[in-house]
Amino acid sequence: MSVEMLTFGCRLNTFESEVMREHAERAGEAGETIVVNTCAVTGEAERQARQAIRRAHREHPEARIVVTGCAAQIAPARWAALPGVTRVLGNAEKLLAESWAAGAPSAVGDIMAARETAPQLVTEFAGRARAFVQIQQGCDHRCTFCIIPFGRGPSRSVPLGRIAEQVRTLLAGGWREAVLTGVDLTSYGADLPGRPSLGATVRRLLALVPELPRLRLSSLDPAAIDPELWQLIAEEPRLLPHLHLSLQAGSDLILKRMRRRHSRAEALAVIARARALRPGIAIGADLIAGFPTETDALFAETLALVEESGIPFLHVFPYSERPGTPAARMPAVPPLLRRERAARLRAAGRANAARFFATQVGHLAEVLAETAEGGHTEHFSPVHFLPACAHATPGALLRARIVAANDAGLLAEPA
């Protein structure tokens, strides 16, 4: 049996694709299977998944195509009707071994009643230098633009023992950097006995797995970073100096209409606190351009926040209507204007990144190699080796001296 995974969307989907790959390979069904793990964050993500399904069916007409992920959970019939699709699995069902047995039917249950918290251990991440570790699933908040809670269900946390076991398994397989991921990472622990915070759990994980050299966190809600996590940011060298925030906007009125839990001033305070506690820390942020009702003046507030804060790593998305969400019923910004505003935010982000990269010239960095040509530093700055490093096998940690910077990243000599 051959299994091909086509994964769209977040790091959580990447982790779950490896769970599904191992289930499908162990099931040993004869023939070729293509699994499409969809994303529902934007209409563009869904369009790309539909396009991939049509192409897969055209190029591999005999293959079984299994569609799963958030988009499939929300609208299973729509995906089942695509040419070549043989089964649709919900986000809970896709993680069950029995869903991959020969002849298993389509299955999409009520994700809002889901209770699973600990999928099987993942032993590999095909083609990736860093490993993703699911510690949380689902979301209890209801941002007005977001459909993901209806694809992922309520917040559920993976117990610490299971997390540590997963990290040890990956270390045994050769991975040197783990990324803790979830839908709403800072809500971790609210459903567990004792309600451990994310910071307390990260501290205990690092104590339980002292051989883990690098730990990174995925996106954090700036309204919910707990005191112990702040202490780790300040004091723990294995927790990498890279903080990615789910900001979404820099206008108080737009943040209120999004139903976010932080203000513009609070976002700036979080960034300032991180830099004070960990000088040189890299800041990333998610931003939505052209949210409904966003005027030129309100957009200017978000652009000013990017310029004022100097955030170097931006993930910018033009607003995408998600049917069934409150924002989809609000007065819309024209799509062309959304794209123009997104381009302006990205340009501001690139200018910030160039300035950030310039501060690293002359310093030594620890680079996680992804190819013989380069990788990423502990700050998640992209690095190109000069010359190419023959012993830079993917996943290796290498010391390198930063000799120059450009708009695309850093140039370094292996030390």
N, C-alpha and C positions, 0 to 999 in steps of 0.2 A: 504494500500500500504506500502511495506517496501522498503527503499532506502539504498543501501550500496555504500559508496564512497571508491574507491581505488585511492589514490593520489600519484603521483610520482613527484619528482623534488622540486621546490623552494617554499618559503613561500607564494609567490603570488598564486601559485596553491592551497596551503592550504586554503587561504582566499576564492578563487573562488570556491573551492569545497563546502564550507559552503553556498555560494550564491546559487549554484546549488541544494544542498540538500533542502534548504528552498523552492525554486521554485518547485522542484519535489514533495515534500510533500504537498504543497498547491494545486498542480494540482490534486492530489488525484486519479491518475490512478490506477486501480485495479491491483493486482499482484506484483511480485517482480521485482525490477529494480536495476541493478548494473551499476554504472557510473565509468568509468576508465578515470582519468584525467592524460594524458600522458605528458612526458617531452622529449625534443629533444636535450638536452645539450650534451649527449654522446650516443654512440651506446649501451652501457650497460643499460642506462635508458630505451631505447626503447625495448631492449631484455627483461628486467624485466616486462615491461607493456604487451608485447605480451604473455609472460609466464603466467601472471596473468589472461589475457583474456581467454586463453585456459583452465586454471584451473577452472575459474569461470563457463565456459560453461560446463565443464565436471562434476562439482559438483552441478550445478544448471541449468540443461538443459532447464527448462521452463522459466528461467528469461530472461528479456529483457536486453541486454548489450548495453549501450550507450558509445561511445568512443569520447573523446574530448581532448583538450590541444594542446600544440605546435606541437607534432609529428603528430597528426591528422590533424591539420591545414595545415601542409606542404605537407603531402602525404595522403589525405583522402581515395583514392581508395584502397591503400595498407591495411588500417585498416578496411575498410568496407568488405574486402574479408575474414577476419578472421572468423572462425566458431563461430556462436552464436551472432555476432554483428548485431544489428537491426537498429542502427542509428549512424551517425557520425555528430558531431557538431563542427563548427569552434570556435575559441577563442572569437569572438564577439558574435556569436549566443548563446553560452552556458550561457551567462549572462542575456539573455532575457527571461522573464516569458513565452512568447508565444511559445518558443522552447520546453517547458515542458508540454504543453497541450496534452491531449489524442489524439493520431493519428498524432501528428506533424511529418513532414518528416525530413530526413537528411538535413543539411544546412551548407555549408562552403563558406562564402563570401570572398571578397578580403580584407584581413586584412590590406593591405597597405592603404586602404581608410577608415579605421575604425576611428570613432570620439567619441565613448563612453568614458566617464571619470568617471562616478559615478554609480557603480552597486548598487543594493538594499542594505539596511542596513543588516548586519549580526548580529544575536542575540545570537549565540552560536558557540563554537568551541569544538566539541565532543571530550572528552578525553584529552583536552589540558589545561595546567595551565596558559599559556600566550596567548594573543589574537593578531592576525595579522591584520593590518589595511592597505589596499591598498591606497596609495596616488599618485601613478604614474604607468604608463603602457607604454610598448613599448620602442624603442631605435632608435635614429637617427645616431648612430655611426656604423661603419662597421669593427669591428675587424676581422682579416682574418680567425680566427678559428671558428667564431660564426654564427650559423644559426638562433638564436633566433629572430632577427629583422624580419625575414620572417615568424615567427610564431606569433609574437606579434604586428607587425606594428610600426608606428611612435610613438614618445614620446607624451604622453597625461597626463595631470595633473588633479587630483581631487581637486575641489575648497575647500578652507579652511573650509567654513561653513559645507560642507558635511563631511569632516574629523572629525571636532569637534562633529558633530551629531553622527557619528559612534562610536567615543571614549566614549561619554556619554552613548550610548546604551549598550556598553560592560561593563562599570562600573556599570550600573544598574543591569546587569546580574551577577555581582560578580567578574569580572576579575580585577586584581590589576596591571597588567603590560601589556602595549601595545607595539607592535613592528611595526614601520612604514616600509612598504615594497613597492618595485617596481622593475622594470627591471633595470632602471638606475636612482637611487634615486637622485643623485646630479644634474640631469637635470630638477628636479622639477621646475615648474613655468614658464619656457620659453614660453609656449603657453598660459599663462593666462594674463588678463589685468594687467598692471603694472609690469609684469615679476618678481613676488616675488621669492626670493632665498629660498633654502631649510632651511637655518638657520633662516631667517625671519619668515618663516611659522612655524617652530618648536617653536620659541619664542612666537608667537601669539597663537598657539595651547595650550601651557602650561598656558598662561594667561587666555584663554577662558575656560579651564577645570582645575581649580586649585585643584580639588579633585583627579586628576590622580596622584598616588604616584610614578609610575615608567614608564619611556619611554625609549625604546631602538630603535636603528636604525639598519636596515639590511645593506647589503654590500654597501660600498661607493667607488667611483672612486677617487683615491688619487690625480688626476689632477684637481679636481673640487670642493674641499671643500671650501665653501665661508667664508669670514671674520666673519660674524655673527654666523655661526655654530662653528667656532673656539672659539669665545667668550663664547658660550654656553657650549662647552666642558670644558672650564676653570672655569665657574662660576655657572652653573646650576646643583644642586645636583639631581634633578629628572631625568635629562638626564644621564643615567647610564654610568659608567666608563668602557665602552667596545666599541672598535672601530674595525670594520671588514672591511678590505680593499681588493679591487679587484686588486691584484698585478699581478698575472699570471706568472711572471718570474722575475729573478734578474740579467739578462744579457741585456745590452743595445742593442746588435745586435738582440737578440730574441724579445725583446720588440718592436723594430722597425719593424721586420718582422710580428709581431702580429698586428701591427698598433695601439699600445697602445699610450696614450697621456702623459705618464710620463717616466722618466728615472730611472735608478737604484739609482742615487744620490738623485733624488727628492723623491723616495719612502722612503729612509732612513731618509730624512729630515722631511717628514710627520710624521713618527714614533717618531722621536726625539722631534718634536714640540708637539705632543700629550702628551708625557711623561713629558715634561717640564711644560705644562699647567695644566695637571691633574696627579700628581704623583701617581704611582700605577695603572694607567689605563691598562686594558687588551687589547692586540692587537691580532686580528685574520687576516688571509689572505687566499685568494684563489690562488692556484698555479697549473700550468699545467706542468707535467713532460713529456719529450720526444717530445716536439714540433718539427715539421719538421725542418731539418738542425741543430738541437741541437747536437753539438759535446760534447765529454767528458769535454773539457775545458769550453764550454759555460754552461753546466750543473753545473760545479763546481762553477761558478759565482752565480748561483741561490742558491746552497747549502750554499755557504759562506754568502750570504745575510741573510738566515735563521739563521745561527749561529751567525753572527755579530749583528743582530737586536734582537735576543732572542725572536722572535715571539712565543707565547705559543700555540695559537689556529690555527692550519693549516687545511684547506680543500684542499687536494691534489688529483688531477685527472690525470691519465695517458691520454695523448693526444688521442682524438678520432676523426677520419676523419668524417667530415660532408659534404656529397656530395653537390656540388654547391658553396662551399666556396673556396676562394683563397688558403688557407693553404692545402686543400686536393690535390692540384696540385703540392705542393712543395715536394722535396725529403724527404721521410719518414724515421723516426727512427724505427728500428725493434720493434714490440710489446713487446717482452720479455724484451728488454732494457728499454722501457718506464716503464714497471711495476717495474723493478729493481730500476730505478731512483725514482719512486714514493715512494717505500718502504724506500729508504734512506732519502728522504725529511720527510716522516712521522716519522721516527726514530729521526731525528733531532728535529722535532716539539715536540715529546714526552719528549725528554730531556729538552727542553725549558719549557714545561708545568710543569714538576716536579720541576724545579727551581722556577718557578712562584708560584706554590702551596705552596712551603716551605716558601715563604715570607709572607704568610697569617696566618701561625700558631701563635696562641696567640692573634689574633685579634677578635673583634666582627664583625659579618656579618649579613646582612639582607637577609634571604633566602626565595625565592619564592618556597614554598613546591609544589612538584609534586606528591608525595606519602607520606605515613607515615614514609617511610625510608629516604627521602631526597628530594633534589631539586637543585636549582642553586642560587649562590650569585649574587650580583649586577654586579660583574665582569664576570659573566657567568661561574664561576668555579663550577663543580659538587660537591655536598655535600652529605655525608651519615651521618645520625643522629645516635649518640650513647647515649642511646639506641634509638630504634624506637620511634617516637613521636606520641602518640595517637591522639593528637589534631591537627596534621599537615594535615588538609584537603587540597586537591589539590586547588591551587590558593591562599592559605593563605600566608601572609608575617610574618615570624618568625625571632626573634633575636636568634643568635646562636654564641657560642664561638668555634673558630677553635682550636682543640686540637692536631691534627696531619695531616700529608699529606702523600700521596703515589703517585705512577705513575698515578692512576686512578682519583685522585681528593683529596678532603678534608674530614676529619672526624671531626664532630662537636657535641657539647652538646647543646641542646636547652636551651637558657638562660631564 
